[in-house]
Amino acid sequence: MTHHSDQEILYRFRQPDTKEAAFTALVEKYQQRIYWHARRMVVSHEDANDVVQNIFIRVWNGLEKFREDSQLYTWMYRIATNECLSFLDQQKRKPKAHSIEQEEGLAERVKGDDHFDAQKLEWKLQIAIQQLPEKQRLVFTLRYYDEMPYEQMSKVLGTSEGALKASYHHAAKKIEDYLLNH
């Protein structure tokens, strides 16, 4: 598998005879990063797979109009983030009686994962993250796991760098308190 530059992928996508191959190259290049971004936000593997499919459908539909005024990955990340937030909003609005899983909340879903081990710090960290307010959880995830600079995060989320730094600081403090007390 050869990795193509974003510019090459975009050029090939705009040519009718190489459009599908270019999109396949784009998916191969970014699928894993997009999947883990979605997985950290929506928690379950099945939900993350569904969300990722929707993300790449939106990327396919929007790539023709991509103006290249930001990096391709930043643009895709914005789509991925919005798709995850939409999914989480839909989950909140679903009638609660249909599923025990919906009632348990995200932290309980982490505990219910087959690979869960309460003694491992990574699992405690995941539980702490899932208890954060949505915006703080998103900012913490982008910064901690994806090591996204605040400047890029500001473009993805449409929020000032100062507000993002404050959200990250509050999130980190809540996580630290959780880890020290559990």
Backbone hydrogen bonds, N-H to C=O, Kabsch-Sander energy under -0.5 kcal/mol:
donor,donor_aa,acceptor,acceptor_aa,energy
4,H,2,T,-0.6
9,I,5,S,-2.5
10,L,6,D,-2.9
11,Y,7,Q,-2.5
12,R,8,E,-2.7
13,F,9,I,-2.4
14,R,10,L,-1.5
15,Q,12,R,-1.1
18,T,15,Q,-1.5
19,K,15,Q,-1.0
22,A,18,T,-2.4
23,F,19,K,-2.2
24,T,20,E,-2.3
25,A,21,A,-2.1
26,L,22,A,-2.2
27,V,23,F,-2.7
28,E,24,T,-2.7
29,K,25,A,-2.2
30,Y,26,L,-2.2
31,Q,27,V,-2.8
34,I,30,Y,-2.6
35,Y,31,Q,-2.9
36,W,32,Q,-2.4
37,H,33,R,-1.9
38,A,34,I,-2.5
39,R,35,Y,-3.2
40,R,36,W,-2.2
41,M,37,H,-1.1
42,V,38,A,-3.0
43,V,39,R,-2.2
44,S,42,V,-1.9
48,A,44,S,-2.5
49,N,45,H,-2.5
50,D,46,E,-2.2
51,V,47,D,-2.8
52,V,48,A,-2.8
53,Q,49,N,-2.1
54,N,50,D,-1.9
55,I,51,V,-2.6
56,F,52,V,-2.5
57,I,53,Q,-1.8
58,R,54,N,-2.3
59,V,55,I,-2.4
60,W,56,F,-2.6
61,N,57,I,-2.5
62,G,58,R,-1.8
63,L,59,V,-2.1
64,E,60,W,-0.5
65,K,62,G,-1.1
66,F,63,L,-1.0
75,W,71,Q,-2.2
76,M,72,L,-2.6
77,Y,73,Y,-2.8
78,R,74,T,-1.9
79,I,75,W,-1.9
80,A,76,M,-3.0
81,T,77,Y,-3.0
82,N,78,R,-2.4
83,E,79,I,-2.6
84,C,80,A,-2.4
85,L,81,T,-2.6
86,S,82,N,-2.4
87,F,83,E,-2.3
88,L,84,C,-2.7
89,D,85,L,-2.3
90,Q,86,S,-2.4
91,Q,87,F,-2.3
92,K,88,L,-1.9
93,R,89,D,-1.6
94,K,90,Q,-1.0
94,K,91,Q,-0.5
98,H,95,P,-1.1
99,S,96,K,-0.9
103,E,99,S,-1.2
104,E,100,I,-1.8
105,G,101,E,-0.9
108,E,104,E,-0.6
109,R,105,G,-1.6
110,V,106,L,-1.9
111,K,107,A,-1.8
112,G,108,E,-1.7
113,D,109,R,-0.6
113,D,110,V,-1.3
116,F,113,D,-2.1
120,K,117,D,-1.9
123,W,120,K,-0.7
124,K,120,K,-1.8
125,L,121,L,-2.9
126,Q,122,E,-2.2
127,I,123,W,-2.3
128,A,124,K,-2.4
129,I,125,L,-2.7
130,Q,126,Q,-2.3
131,Q,127,I,-0.9
131,Q,128,A,-0.7
132,L,129,I,-1.6
137,R,133,P,-2.8
138,L,134,E,-2.4
139,V,135,K,-2.6
140,F,136,Q,-2.9
141,T,137,R,-2.4
142,L,138,L,-2.5
143,R,139,V,-2.1
144,Y,140,F,-3.3
145,Y,141,T,-1.5
146,D,141,T,-1.5
147,E,143,R,-0.5
148,M,142,L,-2.5
153,M,149,P,-2.6
154,S,150,Y,-2.6
155,K,151,E,-1.2
156,V,152,Q,-2.3
157,L,153,M,-3.0
158,G,154,S,-1.7
159,T,154,S,-0.8
164,L,160,S,-2.1
165,K,161,E,-2.6
166,A,162,G,-2.1
167,S,163,A,-2.4
168,Y,164,L,-2.7
169,H,165,K,-2.5
170,H,166,A,-2.6
171,A,167,S,-2.6
172,A,168,Y,-3.0
173,K,169,H,-2.1
174,K,170,H,-2.3
175,I,171,A,-2.6
176,E,172,A,-2.6
177,D,173,K,-2.6
178,Y,174,K,-2.4
179,L,175,I,-2.9
180,L,176,E,-2.2
181,N,177,D,-1.5
182,H,178,Y,-0.8
